[in-house]
Amino acid sequence: MDVSIGEFGLYALWAAGAGASLPLATANNAILNTRSKSINIQSFYTSLLGIIFGGFCALPLSLLSSTKWQAPTCWWSLLGGLCTLPACGTLIAAPHLGIQLTLLVVLSAQLITTICLDSFDGRPLRDPKCVIGLILVILGAALDDIGAPPANHVTPKSLAQGDALMNSFIQYARENSEMLDVVLAAVGGIGYSLQAKCNSRLGKDLGDPVRATVVSSSVNFVASVPIVWFCCARLHIWPVFIASDWPRFIFAAFQSAFYITTMSVVPARMGYTTAFMCIQCGSLSASTTADALGVIGEIRPLNRWRVVTICLVVAGMLLFNNGSSKSQAQEQEQGDVEEMEVLLPQEAVESGKSRSQ
């Protein structure tokens, strides 16, 4: 769809704002986790609450769609909600790695998973730009970690009953390295990519991608019920939400609605690749600012390492998306050629029949 320069600029600002809301939402949820002594379990409750907000915000949009509801054709497309169960790991890692590094680890894991999924679908990586772009993103994440100040992890003195084993393991791992936080963030990124794969198929079957978001949120909620029951009934660790945090809950709901609406409108107006790049630029800017202000923990100032990180990540994403778009175009062109090769003999046969008559 053609848009004017002014409209394009507005859509670019809209996408950048949606991207900036992601690290702000991460910081908001990380602060909500501190309301409980069992921060690790509380992060699961907070993550679940965000997914529920997202499902409720997407529900009106799904009901307004004029497309007829259809049954899913692939059973695995319903598993998207299960893939986001480990998403709470990003909230555990963010206070220790910083918001920007956490999001960069998530992004790297998403890109690697995307390449693997395409290979499994018979679409192997052909353009070297994707590989170079991925390497630049990972290198940027590594430089961001190098330029970060020494970590000063603090483990609560009082551990809740039933949570002691998990906290002891996490404390031991943090005393030796930050690898556990990286793994938690990476697992969350893998889950997001798998969910995107499932929701993409589910959205085509149901007739609208927003409907897939609602179904995915519902599946996540149903799958989370036994986990919540175990944490509350067996571990005696209940969710802690304070009434005075109502502004944070409103922000979480608004952010979910804003981001879902953005992804439903903007990519169709300015193209997915351009919208994705604007979102990533907004996310990098907001995460760098949040870390520099020490919103959720240690202050990570904007130094030369972080500037180089941002440049590498932006360049890497440009290369990756350019290579991915080029590969998809080549596959589409090859598919059209093969279809023509199949049709031409049939047309020749029919033409010969008509001439004989």
N, C-alpha and C positions, 0 to 999 in steps of 0.2 A: 504494500500500500504506500503510495507516494505521499510525502508530507513536506510542508514548507520548512525553510531553515529555522524559522521561529518555533514551529511545532516540534521539530527535531530537538532543538535546544531544551524545550520544556520537558520532553520525554527523557532526555539525557539527565536532567536535574532530578526528575522523578525517580529514575532508576538508581542514581547515585544516592539519593535520600533513602531508598529502600535498602541499599547496601550498607549505608551508615547505621541503619537501625539494627543490623545483625550484631555487631560488637556491643552496642548499647544494650540490647536484650540479653546478651551473655553476661555483661556486667550487672544488670538488674537482677538476673537469676542468681548470680554468684553471691550478691548481697543478701538475697532472701535465704540462701543456704545457711548463712551465719546465724540465723534465728534459733537454730538447733545445735546442741552439743555434738550430735551425730551428723556432721556435715556430709559425709559420704552417702548415707541413706537419704538425708534431706534433699540431696541433689537429684535423686530419682523422683521424689515427690514433686519437686519444682519443675523438672523436665516434663513430667506427666501433666502437670497443670498447664504448661505452655502448649502442649499438644492438644489438650482439651479446648483451650481457648481458640487455637487455630481451627479445629473442627467446627466449633460453634460459629466462628466468623465466616467460614466458607459455606455453611449450610444455606443461608439466604441466597447466595449467588448460585448455588446448585439448584435451588428450587425455581429461580427465575429463568433458568435455561429452558429454551423451547424444544431442545432435542429430546427425543423419546428415550427413556431409560431402557437399557438392554442388559442381558445377563452376561457376566464375564465369560470369555471363551477359554482362558487359561487359568488353571487353579492357582498357579504361583503368583499371579498378579495380585492376589488378595493378601500376600504375605508382606506387603510394604510396611504395614504397621509394626510387624515384628522386627523389622530391620532397624527401627529407630529406638528400640529398647535400650541399647548401649549408649544413646546420645547423652545420658547424664555424665558420661566420662569426660566430656568436654568441660562441664561445669566444675568437676573435681580438679582438672588440670589447669584451668584458666588462672586461678589465683597464684599458682606457682610458676607457670611458664610465661604468664602475661597473655593478654587478650590477643595481641597480634600474632605471636608465635603459635598459640593454640589454633587460631584460624588458619594459619599457613600450613600447619601439620594436617589439619582437616582437609584443606584444599589439595595438598599433595596426595593424600590418601584417596581423595575423590578422583583425581586425574588418573592415578595408577589403576584404580578399580574400573574406571570407564574404559581404559585401554584393554584390560583383561576381558571385560564383558563383550566388547566389540570383537575380540579375537574368538571368544567362544561362539559368537553368532556368525562366524565365518567372514568377519570383516577385519582382517589383520591390519596392523599399522603399516601404512605404505609411505607416508610422507615423513621424512626425517625432521621436519619442522616440529612435529608433535613431540618427538623424543628430546630435541634440543630445548623446547619450551618447558617440558617437564623437568629436565635437569636444572634449568635456570630457577624454576620455582623451588625445587628442593634445596638448591644452593643458597637461595635467598633465605629460606627458613633456617639453614645451618648458620649463616652469617648473623641472622637476628639473634640466635642463641649465643653466638660467640660475643656479640656486642652487649649482651644483657649483663647487669650487675650480678655478683655472686648471690645465689639463692640463700634465703634465710627462712627455712621452713619451720613453722611452729605447729606442733601437735598439741591438741587440747589435753590438759592434765587429767581432766575427768572424762572417762570414756563410758558411754552408755552400755548397759548390759546387752550382751549379744553382739555388740559392734566391736568388741575388744580385739578379736582375731583379725578382722579386716583392717582396723587401724594399726595394729602391730605390724602386719605385713606391709602396709603402705609406709609406715614410719621407717621400717628397716630398709625398704627400697629407696626411700628418699635420702636416707643417710649415706647411701652408696652411690646413687646416681639419680638423674631425672628421667631415666628411660621409661619408668612406669607411667609418668604423666604423658610422655610422647605416645606410648602405646594406647593409653586410654583415649587420647584425642584422635589417633589414627583409626582406631576401631569405630569411633563415632563417625568419622569421615567415610569409612567403608560402608557403614550402615546407611548413610545419607544417599550414597550412589546406588546402592541396591534398592533403596526405597524409590528413587527416581526411575530406575528401570521398571520396577513393578507398577508404579503409578502411571508411567507412560503407556504401558500396555493396557492398564485398567481404564485410563482416560479414553482411549480409543474405543474400548468395548462399551463403556457406559455412555459415551457420547459427549463427555465434557471433562476436562482435566480437574475442574473444581470438585466435581462429584467424586473423583478418585481421592482427592484430599480428604473429603468427609468420610469415605469408607476406610481409608488408611488410618485416620484418627480413631475411628470406632474400633478397628481391629487392635490398635495399640492399647486402647482403654480396656478392652475385654482381656487382652493378654496380661495387662498390668494388675488386674484384680487379684489373682493368686499371689503375686509378688507383694502387693500391699498388705494382703491378709497375713502372709508369713512374717513380714517385718513388724506388723502391729501385734499380732496374736502370739507369735513365738519369740521374736526378739524384743518385743515391748518398746519399739521405737516408732512413735507416732509422728505424723507430719506436724510441723509447727508453723502456723501462719497467724500473724498478728494483725488485728484490725487496723492499727495505725499505719500499716503498709498498704492501705487501699490505693494510694496513688501509683504504687509499683504494679499492682494488679491491673489497674486501668491501663497503664502503659503497656503491660504485657499483652493485653487483649487488643489494644490499638495497634501495636507493632505487628501482631499476627494478621489482623485484618488488612493493614497497609501493605505488608509484604505479599500476601496472597493475591490481593487486588492488582498489585504491580505486575506480578508474574502472569496474571491472566490478561493484562491489557498491553503493557509496554512492548514485550517481544514481538507481538503481532504488528506493532506500529513501526518499529525501527529495526527489526531483525534481531534474532536471538543472540548472535555473536556480539553485536554492538551493545545490546542491553546487558549482556553478561559482563562485558568489560566495564561498563559504567557502574554496575553493581559492585564489582571487585575494587574499583578505584574508590568508591564511597566507603566500602568496608575497610580498606587499608588506611584511609585518612582518619576515620573515626577510631579505629583500633590504636593507631599511633598516638592520637590525641589522648585517648583514655589511659594508655600506659604512661604517657608523659605526666599526666595529672595524678597517677596512682589511685585510680578510681576504686580498684578492688584489692590493692595490696601495695607492693613495692613500686616506687617511682622508677620508670624506665625512660630516661630522657631521650630526646631525638638527637642522636649522635650520627657520625659519619657511617657507622655500620648500618643503622636503620635506614638512612637515605639510600645506601647501596642496595639494601634489601628490597625497598619499595621499587627501585628501578629494575632490579632483576626480575621481580615477580610480575610487574606490568609487562616487561618485554617477553617473559616466558608465556604469559597468558595470551599475548598477541600472536606469538608464534604457534602456540598449541591450537588456538581457535582457528587461525588461518589454515594450518595444515589439516585440521579436522574437517573444516568446511570444504577444502579442496578435494579431500578423499571422498567425502560424501557426494560431491558433484561428479567426480570421476565414476563412482559406483552407479550413480543415476544414469549417466551417459552410457556406461557399459550395458546397464540393464535395458536401456532403450534400443541399443544396437542389437542385442540378443533377441529382443522382442521383434524387431524388424526382420532379423534373419529367419525367425520362425514364421512370420506372416508372409514374407515374400514368396516362398515356394507354394504356399496355399493359394496366394493370389494368382500365381502363374498357372496353377492347375485350373483354377476357375476360369481364368482368361482363355486357356486352351479349350476348355469345354465349350465356352460361348462361341469361339471361333469355329469349332467343329460343327456346331449347330447351325 
